Amino acid sequence: MIGSGVCWTLTYLLIIRRGIIDLTYGMPAAALLANLSWETIYSFIYPHSMPQLAVDRIWFTFDMLILLQYLRFGPPVPKVMMAGSFYLQFLLGFAVTFTLVLLLGRELKDANGAYAAFGQNLMMSVLFVVMLNHRKSIAGQSIYIAIFKMLGTLLASVAFYTQTKTYSHSPLLQFLFIAILIYDFVYIFMLARQLMRQRVKIFGRF
């Protein structure tokens, strides 16, 4: 779990760095809403015990920085009405996502938020592929982001499967572990191809 936390922290930092350099946001919007909701809930409403609580709050801070990048570079058209609609859609999306994550934990009696965490992780893995296809460029992305994201989730999956009695017997979580890993591999492969198309060294861009 420590290794997972380190890898995910590096993922956040690299996403923020690439967003600053490329003047864009590097996390898909729906994934950002889900992450921000989860970290708000398990940092302040149903706080985890230490040291996970400290990690949650660090991630919350990083997500706020990614959110600022999203709100700055997200509106697709620089018009007042369109921009206003964009911000209203964001607020509605956050309210719905926050409520969904909160109720999911209560319904499944999951005090750790594991089902929501791995569920939104799968969504994020899929959306990174969608974002790459939509942008058709490497803006806001790097192979290091993809690799550390994969390693962070893989280490957490191994920890939950081998070291917890409740979660290790869950077919749903086992499915999520495998599905996330598959999509992470797909994203790394597709991103490597896009880097080569743009004649950028695969491991030369942080």
ROPADO-489936 format. One record per atom (N, C-alpha, C, CB): residue in three letters; x negated, y negated, z. Coordinates in steps of 0.05 Angstrom, whole numbers, plus 32768, in hexadecimal, padded with zeros to 4 digits. Each point is the difference from the previous one (the first is absolute). Glycine has a CB too. Layout:
BEGIN
ALAXYZ/...
This chain:
BEGIN
MET7FF080188000/MET80107FE88000/MET7FEF7FE78000/MET802480198018/ILE7FC57FE87FF5/ILE7FEE7FE98000/ILE7FF67FFB7FE3/ILE7FF180098030/GLY8007800D7FC3/GLY7FF77FFE7FE4/GLY80167FF57FEE/GLY7FE280268007/SER80377FE37FFE/SER80177FF67FF0/SER80037FE28005/SER8016802C8003/GLY7FE87FCB8016/GLY80037FE48006/GLY7FEA7FEF7FF3/GLY8015800D802B/VAL7FD37FFD7FD5/VAL7FEA7FF17FF3/VAL80057FFE7FE2/VAL7FE080118023/CYS802780057FD0/CYS800580007FE3/CYS80177FED7FF8/CYS7FEF802F7FFE/TRP80277FD28012/TRP80167FEE7FFA/TRP7FF97FE38005/TRP801F8025800B/THR7FD17FD58009/THR7FF77FE58005/THR7FEF7FF67FE9/THR800180088031/LEU7FED80087FC5/LEU7FF17FF97FE8/LEU80127FFC7FE8/LEU7FD9801A8012/THR803C7FF67FEB/THR80127FFD7FEA/THR800E7FE48001/THR800880328000/TYR80017FC78018/TYR800D7FE58003/TYR7FEC7FEA7FFA/TYR801E80138023/LEU7FCA7FEF7FE7/LEU7FEC7FEB7FFC/LEU7FF97FFD7FE2/LEU7FED8008802E/LEU8011800E7FC4/LEU7FF97FFF7FE4/LEU80177FF67FEF/LEU7FE180268007/ILE80387FE08001/ILE80187FF57FF3/ILE80007FE28003/ILE801A802A8008/ILE7FE17FCC8010/ILE80007FE38005/ILE7FE97FF37FF0/ILE80138007802E/ARG7FD680067FD1/ARG7FE97FF47FF2/ARG80067FFE7FE2/ARG7FE180148022/ARG802A80017FD2/ARG800680007FE4/ARG80167FEC7FF9/ARG7FF180307FFD/GLY80227FCD8016/GLY80157FEC7FFB/GLY7FF57FE47FFF/GLY8020801E8016/ILE7FCC7FDC7FFC/ILE7FF47FE68000/ILE7FF07FFB7FE6/ILE7FFD80028032/ILE7FF480127FC5/ILE7FF07FFE7FE8/ILE80117FFE7FE7/ILE7FDB80198017/ASP80397FF87FE7/ASP801080017FE8/ASP80197FEE8000/ASP7FF0802F7FFB/LEU80147FC3801B/LEU80177FEE8003/LEU801A80107FFB/LEU7FE47FD97FF2/THR8020803C801C/THR801880107FFE/THR8004800F801A/THR7FFA80057FCE/TYR801A800C8033/TYR800480118018/TYR7FFA801D7FF7/TYR80247FE18014/GLY7FD1802E7FFF/GLY7FF6801B7FF9/GLY80108017800B/GLY7FD57FEC7FFD/MET8042800E8011/MET80118015800A/MET801C7FFD7FF4/MET7FE48003802B/PRO802780127FCA/PRO801B7FFE7FF6/PRO80147FF58014/PRO7FF680267FE2/ALA801D7FCA8015/ALA80127FF18012/ALA800F80128013/ALA80047FDE7FDE/ALA800880388018/ALA801080118011/ALA7FEF800E8015/ALA802080087FDA/ALA7FC87FFF801F/ALA7FED800C8013/ALA7FF87FEC8015/ALA7FEF801F7FDC/LEU800D7FC8801C/LEU7FF97FEB8014/LEU80167FFC8014/LEU7FE37FEA7FDD/LEU803680168019/LEU80177FFC8012/LEU800280178014/LEU80187FE77FDB/ALA7FE48032801B/ALA800180178011/ALA7FEA80008015/ALA8015801A7FDB/ASN7FD37FE0801D/ASN7FE97FFF8012/ASN80047FEA8015/ASN7FE280107FDC/LEU80267FD9801C/LEU80047FEA8013/LEU801780078014/LEU7FF07FDF7FDC/SER8025802E801A/SER801580088012/SER7FF680148015/SER80227FF87FDB/TRP7FD0801D801B/TRP7FF680158012/TRP7FEE7FF48015/TRP800480227FDA/GLU7FE97FCD801D/GLU7FED7FF68013/GLU800C7FEC8014/GLU7FDD80067FDD/THR80387FEB801A/THR800E7FEF8013/THR800E80108015/THR80067FDE7FDC/ILE80078037801C/ILE800F80118013/ILE7FEE800E8014/ILE802380077FDC/TYR7FC780068019/TYR7FF080108012/TYR7FE97FF0800D/TYR800C80277FE4/SER7FF37FBF8016/SER7FED7FEE800E/SER800E7FF18016/SER7FE57FFC7FD7/PHE80357FFD8025/PHE800D7FEE8013/PHE801A800A800C/PHE7FEB7FDC7FE6/ILE80248034800B/ILE801A80098009/ILE7FFE801A800F/ILE80167FE97FDA/TYR7FDE802B8019/TYR7FFA801A800D/TYR7FE280047FFE/TYR802E80137FF4/PRO7FC27FDE801B/PRO7FE380017FFD/PRO7FF4801B8006/PRO7FFF7FD0800B/HIS7FEE80387FE4/HIS7FF180198005/HIS7FEE7FFC8018/HIS8002800C7FCF/SER7FF38009803B/SER7FEC7FFF8016/SER7FE57FF97FF3/SER801A8021801D/MET7FD47FD67FF3/MET7FE57FFA7FF7/MET7FF1801A7FFA/MET7FFF7FD5801B/PRO7FEF802D7FD2/PRO7FF67FE97FF0/PRO80107FFB7FE6/PRO7FD4800A8012/GLN804180077FE9/GLN80107FFD7FE7/GLN800D7FE47FFF/GLN800780317FFF/LEU80017FC58018/LEU800D7FE68001/LEU7FEE7FEA7FF5/LEU801B800F8027/ALA7FCB7FF27FE1/ALA7FED7FEC7FF6/ALA7FFD80027FE2/ALA7FE78002802C/VAL801880177FCA/VAL7FFE80047FE3/VAL80197FF57FF2/VAL7FE380298007/ASP80357FDD8004/ASP80197FF67FF4/ASP80007FE27FFE/ASP801880278013/ARG7FDE7FCB8002/ARG80017FE37FFF/ARG7FEB7FF47FEE/ARG80118001802F/ILE7FD9800D7FCE/ILE7FEC7FF77FEC/ILE800C80037FE4/ILE7FDA800E801E/TRP803380087FDD/TRP800D80047FE5/TRP80177FEC7FFC/TRP7FF580318002/PHE80197FC88013/PHE80157FEC7FFE/PHE7FF47FE67FF7/PHE801B80178024/THR7FCF7FE17FE8/THR7FF27FE77FF8/THR7FF880017FE3/THR7FF07FFA802F/PHE8005801C7FC8/PHE7FF780037FE4/PHE80187FFE7FEE/PHE7FD9801C800E/ASP803D7FF17FFA/ASP80187FFF7FEF/ASP800B7FE47FFE/ASP800B802F800E/MET7FF37FC18006/MET80087FE47FFF/MET7FF07FF17FEB/MET800E80028030/LEU7FD880047FCF/LEU7FEF7FF37FEC/LEU800880097FE3/LEU7FDA7FFE8022/ILE802B801C7FDB/ILE8009800A7FE6/ILE801B7FF37FF9/ILE7FE7802C8007/LEU802A7FD1800D/LEU801A7FF37FFC/LEU7FFD7FE47FF5/LEU8014801C8025/LEU7FD97FD57FE7/LEU7FFB7FE47FF7/LEU7FF880007FE2/LEU7FF37FF3802F/GLN7FFC80217FC9/GLN7FF880027FE4/GLN801880077FEF/GLN7FD2800F800E/TYR803F80037FFC/TYR801880077FF1/TYR80137FE87FFC/TYR7FFC802F8011/LEU80097FC28004/LEU80117FE97FFE/LEU7FF47FEA7FEF/LEU8013800B802D/ARG7FD37FF37FD3/ARG7FF27FEC7FEF/ARG800080077FE3/ARG7FE47FF48027/PHE801780257FD3/PHE7FFC80087FE4/PHE801780117FF5/PHE7FD07FFE8008/GLY804480078009/GLY801580137FF7/GLY80157FF57FEE/GLY7FF880158029/PRO80127FD17FDB/PRO80167FF77FEF/PRO7FF880017FE3/PRO800F7FE28024/PRO8001802C7FCB/PRO7FF980047FE4/PRO80017FE87FEF/PRO8010802D8006/VAL80027FBF8001/VAL80047FE97FEF/VAL7FFD7FE78012/VAL801E80197FE0/PRO7FD17FD48019/PRO7FFC7FE88010/PRO80167FEC7FFE/PRO7FCF80077FFB/LYS804A8001800C/LYS80167FEE8000/LYS800D8001801C/LYS800980077FCF/VAL80017FE28039/VAL800B7FFE801B/VAL801580148006/VAL7FF57FCF7FFF/MET801F80347FEF/MET801680138005/MET7FF6801C8000/MET801F7FE07FEA/MET7FCF80278004/MET7FF6801B7FFF/MET7FEF80068019/MET80007FFF7FCE/ALA7FF17FED803B/ALA7FEF80048017/ALA801280038019/ALA7FDB7FE57FEB/GLY803B800B8017/GLY801280038016/GLY800D801C8001/GLY80087FCF7FFE/SER8000803B7FEA/SER800B801A7FFF/SER7FEC80158008/SER801E7FF17FDB/PHE7FC9800C801E/PHE7FEB80138007/PHE7FFE8002801F/PHE7FE77FF57FD5/TYR80187FF48038/TYR7FFD8000801D/TYR8018800C800E/TYR7FE27FD87FFD/LEU803680237FF9/LEU8018800B800B/LEU8000801F7FFD/LEU801A7FD57FF6/GLN7FDE80347FF3/GLN7FFE801D7FFB/GLN7FEC800C8013/GLN800C7FF97FD0/PHE7FDE7FF98035/PHE7FEC800B8013/PHE800C8002801C/PHE7FDB7FEC7FE5/LEU803380008025/LEU800C8000801A/LEU801580168003/LEU7FF77FCF8004/LEU801980357FE8/LEU801480158000/LEU7FF2801B8000/LEU80217FE37FE8/GLY7FCB80208007/GLY7FF180197FFF/GLY7FF38007801A/GLY7FF87FF87FD0/PHE7FFD7FF4803E/PHE7FF38006801A/PHE801580078015/PHE7FDC7FE07FF5/ALA803B8013800B/ALA801580068013/ALA800A801D7FFD/ALA800D7FCF8001/VAL7FF880397FE6/VAL8009801B7FFA/VAL7FEB80158007/VAL801E7FED7FDC/THR7FC9800E801C/THR7FEB80138005/THR7FFA8003801E/THR7FEC7FF47FD4/PHE80147FF5803A/PHE7FFB8001801D/PHE80168010800E/PHE7FEA7FD37FFE/THR802F80297FFB/THR8016800E800C/THR7FFE801E7FFA/THR801D7FD77FFD/LEU7FDC802F7FEA/LEU7FFE801C7FF8/LEU7FEA800F8010/LEU80107FF37FD2/VAL7FD980018030/VAL7FEA800D800F/VAL80078003801E/VAL7FDF7FEC7FDF/LEU802E7FFF802C/LEU80088001801C/LEU801480168005/LEU7FF87FCF8003/LEU801D80337FEC/LEU801580148004/LEU7FF6801C7FF9/LEU80227FDE7FF6/LEU7FCB80247FF8/LEU7FF5801B7FF9/LEU7FF2800C8018/LEU7FFB7FF17FD0/GLY7FF57FFF803E/GLY7FF280098018/GLY801480098015/GLY7FDA7FE27FF5/ARG803B800F800F/ARG801480078014/ARG800F80197FF8/ARG80057FD0800D/GLU800480327FDA/GLU801080167FF7/GLU7FF0801B8002/GLU80197FE17FE1/LEU7FCE801E8018/LEU7FEF80188001/LEU7FF38004801B/LEU7FF87FFB7FCF/LYS800D7FF38044/LYS7FF48001801A/LYS7FE180027FFE/LYS802980168013/ASP7FCD7FD97FDB/ASP7FE380007FFA/ASP7FF37FE7800C/ASP8009801A7FD5/ALA7FEE7FE88043/ALA7FF57FE9800F/ALA7FE77FF57FF3/ALA80148012802A/ASN7FDE80007FC8/ASN7FE67FF77FF3/ASN80047FF47FE4/ASN7FEA8024801A/GLY802E7FDF7FDB/GLY80057FF57FE5/GLY7FF1800F7FEA/GLY80067FD58016/ALA7FF480457FEF/ALA7FF0800F7FED/ALA800F80057FE6/ALA7FE980168026/TYR80317FF17FDC/TYR801080067FE7/TYR80027FE77FEF/TYR801A80238019/ALA7FEB7FC67FF3/ALA80017FE77FF1/ALA7FE57FF97FF4/ALA80257FF0801E/ALA7FC680147FF2/ALA7FE57FF97FF7/ALA7FF880107FE7/ALA7FF37FF5802F/PHE801080257FD2/PHE7FF880107FE9/PHE80147FFE7FE9/PHE7FEA8020801F/GLY80307FDA7FE7/GLY80137FFB7FEA/GLY7FF97FE77FF1/GLY80238017801B/GLN7FD77FD47FF3/GLN7FF97FE77FF2/GLN7FE480027FF3/GLN801D7FE68020/ASN7FD2802B7FEB/ASN7FE680057FF4/ASN8003800D7FE5/ASN7FEC8004802D/LEU8027800F7FD0/LEU8006800C7FE6/LEU800A7FEB7FED/LEU800A802C8016/MET80097FC37FF4/MET800A7FEA7FEF/MET7FEA7FEE7FF6/MET802B8002801A/MET7FC27FF87FF8/MET7FEA7FEF7FF9/MET7FEF800C7FEA/MET80007FED802E/SER7FFA802D7FD5/SER7FF0800E7FEC/SER800D80007FE5/SER7FEE801D8024/VAL802C7FE77FDB/VAL800F7FFF7FE7/VAL7FFF7FE47FF5/VAL801E8025800F/LEU7FE67FC78002/LEU80027FE47FF7/LEU7FE57FF57FF6/LEU80257FFA8020/PHE7FC580107FEB/PHE7FE67FF87FF5/PHE7FFD80097FE3/PHE7FEC8003802E/VAL801E80157FCC/VAL800080097FE4/VAL80127FEF7FEF/VAL7FF8802F800F/VAL80207FCA7FFB/VAL80127FEF7FF1/VAL7FF47FE47FFC/VAL8027801A8014/MET7FCC7FDB8001/MET7FF47FE67FFE/MET7FEB7FFF7FEA/MET800A7FF88030/LEU7FE5801D7FCF/LEU7FEB80017FEC/LEU800C80027FE4/LEU7FE280178021/ASN80337FF97FDC/ASN800D80027FE6/ASN800D7FE57FF8/ASN800880318008/HIS80037FC1800B/HIS800E7FE77FFA/HIS7FEC7FEA7FF9/HIS8025800E801F/ARG7FC67FF07FF1/ARG7FED7FEB7FFA/ARG7FEE80057FE8/ARG80007FF68031/LYS7FFB80247FCB/LYS7FEE80097FEA/LYS7FE47FF18003/LYS802880097FE2/SER7FD17FF38037/SER7FE67FF48005/SER7FF78009801C/SER80097FD87FE2/ILE7FDF80218025/ILE7FF58008801A/ILE80027FE98015/ILE7FE1801F7FE9/ALA802F7FCD8010/ALA80037FE98013/ALA800A8009801B/ALA800A7FE37FD9/GLY7FE78015803C/GLY80088006801B/GLY7FF9801C8008/GLY80237FE07FFB/GLN7FCF802F7FF5/GLN7FFB801C8005/GLN7FE380077FFC/GLN802F800B7FF2/SER7FC8800A801C/SER7FE5800B7FFD/SER8000801D8007/SER7FEC7FD3800A/ILE8000803C7FEC/ILE7FFF801C8005/ILE7FFB8005801E/ILE7FEE80087FD2/TYR80057FE6803C/TYR7FFB8003801D/TYR801A7FFE8010/TYR7FD27FEC7FF9/ILE804080027FFF/ILE801A7FFE800D/ILE800E801B7FFD/ILE80037FCF7FF6/ALA7FFD803C7FF2/ALA800E80197FFB/ALA7FF480178010/ALA800B7FF07FD2/ILE7FDB8011802F/ILE7FF28016800E/ILE80047FFE801E/ILE7FDE80027FDC/PHE801F7FE78030/PHE80047FFD801D/PHE801D80048008/PHE7FD97FE08001/LYS803980187FED/LYS801D80068006/LYS8004801E8001/LYS800E7FD47FE9/MET7FE7803A8003/MET8004801D8000/MET7FF3800D8018/MET80017FFE7FCE/LEU7FE67FFA8039/LEU7FF2800D8016/LEU800F7FFA801B/LEU7FD57FFB7FE6/GLY80347FEC801D/GLY800E7FF98018/GLY801980118005/GLY7FEF7FD27FFB/THR802080327FF0/THR801980108002/THR7FF9801E8003/THR80197FDE7FE5/LEU7FD3802B800C/LEU7FF8801C8002/LEU7FF78007801C/LEU7FF37FFF7FD0/LEU7FFD7FF1803C/LEU7FF68005801B/LEU801780008014/LEU7FD47FEB7FF5/ALA803F80028008/ALA801780008012/ALA801180197FFC/ALA80007FCE7FFE/SER8003803B7FE9/SER800F80187FFA/SER7FF48018800E/SER800E7FED7FD3/VAL7FD88016802A/VAL7FF28016800D/VAL80037FFF801E/VAL7FDF80017FDB/ALA801F7FE78031/ALA80037FFE801D/ALA801C80078009/ALA7FDE7FDC7FFF/PHE8037801B7FF3/PHE801B80078007/PHE8006801D7FFD/PHE800E7FD27FF3/TYR7FE6803A7FF8/TYR8006801C7FFB/TYR7FF180138013/TYR80067FF57FD0/THR7FE380038039/THR7FF080128011/THR80017FFA801E/THR7FE280057FD9/GLN80267FE3802E/GLN7FFE7FF8801C/GLN801A7FF8800E/GLN7FD37FF17FF4/THR804380127FFE/THR801A7FFA800D/THR801380187FFE/THR7FFA7FCF7FF5/LYS801480388020/LYS801280178000/LYS80197FFA7FF1/LYS7FED800E802C/THR801E7FDA7FD8/THR801A7FF97FF3/THR7FFD7FFC7FE2/THR800E7FEB802B/TYR7FE080047FCD/TYR7FFD7FF97FE4/TYR7FF480167FEF/TYR7FFC7FD1800E/SER7FF380407FFD/SER7FF380147FF0/SER801480157FF6/SER7FD77FF9801B/HIS804180097FF1/HIS801380147FF7/HIS80167FF47FEF/HIS7FF6801A8029/SER80067FCD7FCE/SER80147FF27FF0/SER7FFC80047FE2/SER80047FDE8025/PRO800E80317FCD/PRO7FFD80037FE3/PRO80017FE57FF1/PRO8015802D8004/LEU7FFB7FC08007/LEU80017FE67FF3/LEU7FE57FF28001/LEU80307FFD800D/LEU7FC38003800A/LEU7FE67FF38001/LEU7FEB800E7FEF/LEU800C7FF0802E/GLN7FF5802B7FD2/GLN7FED800F7FEF/GLN80047FF97FE3/GLN800080258022/PHE80197FD87FD6/PHE80067FF77FE4/PHE7FF47FE47FFB/PHE802A801C7FFF/LEU7FDA7FD28014/LEU7FF67FE57FFD/LEU7FE17FFF7FFE/LEU80287FEF8019/PHE7FCB80227FF8/PHE7FE380018000/PHE7FF680067FE3/PHE8000800F8031/ILE800C80067FC3/ILE7FF7800A7FE6/ILE80077FEC7FEA/ILE8005802F8010/ALA80147FC77FF1/ALA80097FED7FEB/ALA7FEF7FE78000/ALA802E80128004/ILE7FCC7FE38013/ILE7FF07FE88002/ILE7FE480057FF4/ILE80197FF18029/LEU7FDB80257FDD/LEU7FE680077FF6/LEU800080027FE2/LEU7FF58018802B/ILE801F7FF57FCA/ILE800280037FE3/ILE80027FE47FF2/ILE8017802D8006/TYR7FFB7FC28004/TYR80037FE67FF4/TYR7FE77FEE8004/TYR803180038008/ASP7FC18001800E/ASP7FE77FF18004/ASP7FEB80087FEC/ASP800A7FFC8031/PHE7FF4801E7FC9/PHE7FEE800A7FEB/PHE80087FF57FE5/PHE7FF78029801B/VAL80237FD77FDF/VAL80097FF57FE6/VAL7FF97FE37FFE/VAL802680208000/TYR7FDD7FD08015/TYR7FFA7FE47FFF/TYR7FE27FFB7FFC/TYR80277FF7801E/ILE7FC980187FF0/ILE7FE37FFD7FFC/ILE7FF880067FE4/ILE7FF8800D802F/PHE801380097FC5/PHE7FFA80077FE4/PHE80097FEA7FED/PHE80048031800C/MET80147FC57FF7/MET800B7FEC7FEE/MET7FF07FE58003/MET802D80168003/LEU7FCC7FE38016/LEU7FF17FE88004/LEU7FE480027FF4/LEU801A7FF7802A/ALA7FD980207FD9/ALA7FE680047FF3/ALA80017FFD7FE2/ALA7FF4801F8025/ARG80217FEB7FCF/ARG80047FFD7FE3/ARG80047FE37FF8/ARG8014802E7FFE/GLN7FFC7FC38012/GLN80047FE47FFA/GLN7FE77FF08004/GLN802F8005800F/LEU7FC180018004/LEU7FE67FF38004/LEU7FEE80047FE8/LEU800480068031/MET7FFC80137FC5/MET7FEF80067FE8/MET800B7FF17FE7/MET7FF5802D8014/ARG80267FD17FEA/ARG800B7FF17FE9/ARG7FF87FE38001/ARG8027801F8000/GLN7FD77FD68018/GLN7FF87FE48002/GLN7FE27FFC8003/GLN802C7FF78015/ARG7FC6801F7FE7/ARG7FE380008000/ARG7FF47FF6801A/ARG80017FFA7FCF/VAL800B800F8047/VAL7FF77FF9801A/VAL7FF58019800D/VAL80227FDA8005/LYS7FC780258008/LYS7FF58017800D/LYS801380098016/LYS7FD17FF07FF6/ILE8034802A800A/ILE8014800B8013/ILE7FF97FFA801D/ILE800980247FDF/PHE7FDD7FDF8028/PHE7FF87FFB801C/PHE7FF17FE68003/PHE7FFD80318006/GLY80067FBD7FE6/GLY7FF27FE78001/GLY80127FE98009/GLY7FE280117FDC/ARG80377FF58028/ARG80147FEB8007/ARG800C8006801B/ARG800A7FF87FCF/PHE7FF17FF78045/PHE800A8004801B/PHE801B7FF28003/PHE7FD280048012/
